[in-house]
Amino acid sequence: MPKAPAPLIVQAATAFIARVDGQDVPVKKGDLADADSAIAKKYPSLFVPVAVRFAGGRVEQATAAPGEKRGA
């Protein structure tokens, strides 16, 4: 079975106060962060991957590419 991709977004599992770049940052339970952000990397045990309940499919391109005709 293929390995699951690393999450792009993580969610705070609990409320806490983090020290990031010399400042105290209050984090509420449920706050979202990029998985590669400083706070998520410094406190990985306090974040969990985001569970996507309704995953979208492929996003359709909104405009035509150069030289491409789009039908109506």
C-alpha atoms as an extended CHARMM CRD file, in Angstrom:
* protein
*
        72  EXT
         1         1  MET       CA              0.0000000000        0.0000000000        0.0000000000  PROA      1               0.0000000000
         2         2  PRO       CA              1.4400000000        3.4360000000       -0.9260000000  PROA      2               0.0000000000
         3         3  LYS       CA              2.4640000000        5.7560000000        1.8620000000  PROA      3               0.0000000000
         4         4  ALA       CA             -0.0170000000        8.5720000000        2.5590000000  PROA      4               0.0000000000
         5         5  PRO       CA              1.2370000000       12.0190000000        1.5570000000  PROA      5               0.0000000000
         6         6  ALA       CA              2.2960000000       14.3870000000        4.3190000000  PROA      6               0.0000000000
         7         7  PRO       CA             -0.4890000000       16.7730000000        5.3580000000  PROA      7               0.0000000000
         8         8  LEU       CA             -0.3790000000       20.3180000000        4.0050000000  PROA      8               0.0000000000
         9         9  ILE       CA             -2.5600000000       21.7230000000        6.7790000000  PROA      9               0.0000000000
        10        10  VAL       CA             -2.5350000000       20.7650000000       10.4550000000  PROA      10              0.0000000000
        11        11  GLN       CA             -4.9460000000       21.6110000000       13.2510000000  PROA      11              0.0000000000
        12        12  ALA       CA             -4.1990000000       22.4340000000       16.8830000000  PROA      12              0.0000000000
        13        13  ALA       CA             -5.2770000000       19.4670000000       19.0130000000  PROA      13              0.0000000000
        14        14  THR       CA             -5.4880000000       21.6010000000       22.1600000000  PROA      14              0.0000000000
        15        15  ALA       CA             -5.1700000000       25.2290000000       23.2380000000  PROA      15              0.0000000000
        16        16  PHE       CA             -1.6690000000       26.3550000000       24.1850000000  PROA      16              0.0000000000
        17        17  ILE       CA              0.6710000000       29.3320000000       24.1860000000  PROA      17              0.0000000000
        18        18  ALA       CA              3.6760000000       29.0020000000       21.9150000000  PROA      18              0.0000000000
        19        19  ARG       CA              6.9050000000       30.9770000000       21.9180000000  PROA      19              0.0000000000
        20        20  VAL       CA              7.6970000000       31.7920000000       18.2740000000  PROA      20              0.0000000000
        21        21  ASP       CA             10.3090000000       34.3250000000       17.1560000000  PROA      21              0.0000000000
        22        22  GLY       CA             10.5180000000       35.7300000000       20.6820000000  PROA      22              0.0000000000
        23        23  GLN       CA              6.7910000000       36.3400000000       21.0430000000  PROA      23              0.0000000000
        24        24  ASP       CA              4.0540000000       34.4470000000       22.8780000000  PROA      24              0.0000000000
        25        25  VAL       CA              1.4070000000       33.2840000000       20.4170000000  PROA      25              0.0000000000
        26        26  PRO       CA             -1.9300000000       32.0450000000       21.7920000000  PROA      26              0.0000000000
        27        27  VAL       CA             -3.2430000000       29.0600000000       19.8440000000  PROA      27              0.0000000000
        28        28  LYS       CA             -6.8510000000       27.9180000000       20.1980000000  PROA      28              0.0000000000
        29        29  LYS       CA             -7.9460000000       24.3080000000       19.7940000000  PROA      29              0.0000000000
        30        30  GLY       CA             -8.9060000000       23.8720000000       16.1490000000  PROA      30              0.0000000000
        31        31  ASP       CA             -6.6660000000       26.6430000000       14.7690000000  PROA      31              0.0000000000
        32        32  LEU       CA             -5.1910000000       25.7430000000       11.3890000000  PROA      32              0.0000000000
        33        33  ALA       CA             -1.5700000000       26.1130000000       10.3110000000  PROA      33              0.0000000000
        34        34  ASP       CA              0.5660000000       25.1760000000        7.3280000000  PROA      34              0.0000000000
        35        35  ALA       CA              2.3700000000       21.9540000000        8.1610000000  PROA      35              0.0000000000
        36        36  ASP       CA              5.6960000000       23.5880000000        7.3060000000  PROA      36              0.0000000000
        37        37  SER       CA              5.0930000000       26.7240000000        9.4260000000  PROA      37              0.0000000000
        38        38  ALA       CA              7.4540000000       27.5760000000       12.2750000000  PROA      38              0.0000000000
        39        39  ILE       CA              4.8390000000       26.9060000000       14.9530000000  PROA      39              0.0000000000
        40        40  ALA       CA              3.8270000000       23.4960000000       13.5550000000  PROA      40              0.0000000000
        41        41  LYS       CA              7.4680000000       22.4390000000       13.2220000000  PROA      41              0.0000000000
        42        42  LYS       CA              8.3570000000       23.6350000000       16.7270000000  PROA      42              0.0000000000
        43        43  TYR       CA              5.3540000000       21.9730000000       18.4090000000  PROA      43              0.0000000000
        44        44  PRO       CA              4.4770000000       18.9790000000       16.1910000000  PROA      44              0.0000000000
        45        45  SER       CA              2.9640000000       16.9740000000       19.0610000000  PROA      45              0.0000000000
        46        46  LEU       CA              0.3020000000       19.6710000000       19.5500000000  PROA      46              0.0000000000
        47        47  PHE       CA             -0.9940000000       19.4900000000       15.9700000000  PROA      47              0.0000000000
        48        48  VAL       CA             -2.8650000000       16.7930000000       14.0590000000  PROA      48              0.0000000000
        49        49  PRO       CA             -3.4720000000       16.3980000000       10.3130000000  PROA      49              0.0000000000
        50        50  VAL       CA             -6.6870000000       17.9670000000        9.0760000000  PROA      50              0.0000000000
        51        51  ALA       CA             -9.3380000000       15.4180000000        8.1890000000  PROA      51              0.0000000000
        52        52  VAL       CA            -11.1450000000       16.4580000000        5.0220000000  PROA      52              0.0000000000
        53        53  ARG       CA            -14.7600000000       15.4160000000        5.2870000000  PROA      53              0.0000000000
        54        54  PHE       CA            -15.8710000000       16.3900000000        1.7920000000  PROA      54              0.0000000000
        55        55  ALA       CA            -12.9140000000       16.1720000000       -0.5450000000  PROA      55              0.0000000000
        56        56  GLY       CA            -13.3270000000       17.9780000000       -3.8240000000  PROA      56              0.0000000000
        57        57  GLY       CA            -12.4220000000       16.5410000000       -7.1260000000  PROA      57              0.0000000000
        58        58  ARG       CA            -10.2830000000       18.0780000000       -9.7420000000  PROA      58              0.0000000000
        59        59  VAL       CA            -10.7110000000       21.8440000000      -10.1100000000  PROA      59              0.0000000000
        60        60  GLU       CA            -11.6660000000       22.9050000000      -13.6030000000  PROA      60              0.0000000000
        61        61  GLN       CA             -9.5370000000       25.5170000000      -15.2920000000  PROA      61              0.0000000000
        62        62  ALA       CA            -11.5410000000       28.7760000000      -15.3280000000  PROA      62              0.0000000000
        63        63  THR       CA            -10.0140000000       30.3650000000      -18.4200000000  PROA      63              0.0000000000
        64        64  ALA       CA             -8.6840000000       29.1300000000      -21.7050000000  PROA      64              0.0000000000
        65        65  ALA       CA             -4.9740000000       28.6180000000      -22.0910000000  PROA      65              0.0000000000
        66        66  PRO       CA             -3.2340000000       30.6640000000      -24.8170000000  PROA      66              0.0000000000
        67        67  GLY       CA             -4.4360000000       29.4160000000      -28.2010000000  PROA      67              0.0000000000
        68        68  GLU       CA             -7.1310000000       27.2130000000      -26.6480000000  PROA      68              0.0000000000
        69        69  LYS       CA            -10.7890000000       27.6880000000      -27.5800000000  PROA      69              0.0000000000
        70        70  ARG       CA            -13.4790000000       27.1190000000      -24.9950000000  PROA      70              0.0000000000
        71        71  GLY       CA            -16.9810000000       26.1360000000      -25.9900000000  PROA      71              0.0000000000
        72        72  ALA       CA            -20.0600000000       27.5740000000      -24.3830000000  PROA      72              0.0000000000
